[in-house]
Amino acid sequence: MAVGSANPATRRQLALLAAEPGAASAVAGGPADLPGAAAAPVRILHTPHERRADPAELTRLLADSVAALAARDPFDGLVLTGGETAEAVLRALGAHGIDLHDEPEPGIARGTLAGPADVPPVPVVIKAGGFGDERTLLRLHALLTGSRD
């Protein structure tokens, strides 16, 4: 999960997901960027809750952290919150877009990463910051993993 939206709804969703057993959560650009992340079934990188820096810089830092984590510990699926976050993460991963499949919930798009041969076509879900109830990120994780929420 890459959570860049500062919207209060997304931050409530993030708190609920991060409290789940097996979730590893860290502020992007932190000292370790999710230590032991390979063992965690849910890896979450997010921007700080309190915004004191330039939002564009925070988004770039988040995207760079996601790309570094993906290079170190590949992922099987990706959930992105916020349109600017999605664009920055896609660029950092070398993807040129998403092959869209459907809209599993209102305001949420699901597809696969599209890019050059070295970008694996992993499932991706994009959610706008203000969409969903408190369990939305839990459901999106379940959607990608086939588990139940």
C-alpha positions in Angstrom: 0.0 0.0 0.0 1.2 3.5 -0.8 -0.9 6.0 1.0 -0.2 9.6 0.0 -3.6 11.1 0.5 -3.9 13.4 3.5 -7.7 13.2 3.4 -9.0 12.3 6.9 -11.1 9.4 5.5 -8.0 7.8 4.1 -6.0 8.4 7.3 -8.8 6.6 9.3 -8.6 3.7 6.8 -4.8 3.6 7.1 -5.0 3.4 10.9 -7.4 0.5 10.8 -5.3 -1.4 8.2 -2.0 -0.7 10.0 -3.4 -2.2 13.2 -4.1 -5.5 11.5 -1.9 -8.5 12.4 0.9 -8.9 9.9 0.9 -5.3 8.8 4.1 -3.4 8.6 3.7 0.4 8.3 6.2 3.2 8.0 6.5 6.8 7.0 8.2 6.9 3.6 11.8 8.0 3.7 12.2 6.9 7.3 15.4 5.4 8.6 14.6 1.9 7.6 11.6 2.0 5.2 9.8 -1.0 6.5 12.4 -3.2 8.2 11.6 -6.9 7.7 9.0 -6.0 5.1 9.5 -9.2 3.1 7.9 -11.2 6.0 4.9 -8.9 6.3 1.8 -9.8 4.3 0.7 -6.2 4.3 3.4 -3.6 3.6 2.3 0.1 4.0 4.3 3.1 3.1 2.7 6.5 3.8 3.4 10.2 4.0 3.5 11.8 7.4 0.2 12.4 9.1 1.2 16.0 9.9 2.2 17.9 6.8 5.1 20.2 7.4 6.9 19.8 4.1 6.1 20.5 0.5 3.3 18.1 -0.6 5.0 17.4 -4.0 8.3 16.5 -2.2 6.4 14.2 0.1 4.8 12.5 -2.9 8.1 12.1 -4.6 9.7 10.6 -1.4 6.8 8.2 -1.1 7.1 7.1 -4.8 10.9 6.7 -4.5 10.4 4.6 -1.3 7.9 2.3 -3.0 10.2 1.8 -5.9 13.2 1.0 -3.6 11.0 -1.4 -1.6 9.8 -3.1 -4.8 13.4 -3.6 -6.0 14.4 -5.1 -2.6 11.2 -7.1 -1.8 8.9 -7.5 -4.8 5.2 -7.3 -4.2 2.2 -9.2 -5.6 -0.2 -6.3 -5.7 -0.3 -2.6 -5.1 -2.9 -0.2 -3.6 -2.4 3.5 -4.3 -4.4 6.3 -2.6 -4.5 9.7 -4.2 -4.2 10.5 -7.9 -0.9 12.3 -7.5 0.5 9.4 -5.5 -0.6 7.0 -8.2 1.1 9.0 -10.9 4.3 9.4 -9.0 4.5 5.7 -8.0 3.8 4.5 -11.5 6.6 6.8 -12.8 9.0 5.6 -10.1 8.3 2.0 -10.9 8.9 2.6 -14.6 5.3 1.8 -15.5 3.6 3.9 -18.2 0.1 3.3 -17.0 -2.5 0.8 -15.9 -4.5 -1.6 -18.0 -7.9 -1.0 -16.4 -10.2 -4.0 -15.7 -13.1 -2.8 -13.5 -14.4 -0.5 -10.7 -14.8 -2.8 -7.7 -16.3 0.0 -5.6 -17.4 3.5 -6.6 -14.4 5.7 -7.2 -11.9 2.8 -7.1 -10.2 1.5 -10.2 -8.6 -2.0 -10.6 -6.2 -3.1 -13.3 -2.6 -4.3 -13.8 0.6 -2.3 -14.1 1.6 -1.6 -17.7 5.1 -0.8 -18.7 8.3 -2.0 -20.3 9.3 -5.7 -20.1 11.0 -5.2 -16.7 7.8 -3.9 -15.0 5.9 -7.0 -13.9 2.1 -6.8 -14.7 1.0 -6.9 -11.0 -2.5 -6.1 -9.9 -3.1 -2.5 -8.9 -5.9 -0.7 -7.3 -6.2 3.1 -7.1 -8.5 4.9 -4.7 -9.1 8.7 -4.5 -8.3 10.1 -1.1 -11.8 10.9 0.0 -13.5 7.7 -1.1 -14.7 4.9 1.0 -15.7 4.1 4.6 -13.2 3.1 7.4 -12.9 -0.5 6.1 -12.1 0.4 2.5 -8.3 -0.3 2.6 -9.0 -3.6 4.4 -11.4 -4.6 1.6 -9.0 -3.5 -1.1 -6.2 -5.6 0.5 -8.7 -8.6 0.6 -9.6 -7.9 -3.1 -6.0 -8.2 -4.2 -5.1 -11.2 -2.0 -8.4 -13.1 -2.3 -8.8 -13.1 1.5 -12.0 -12.0 3.2 -12.7 -8.8 5.1 
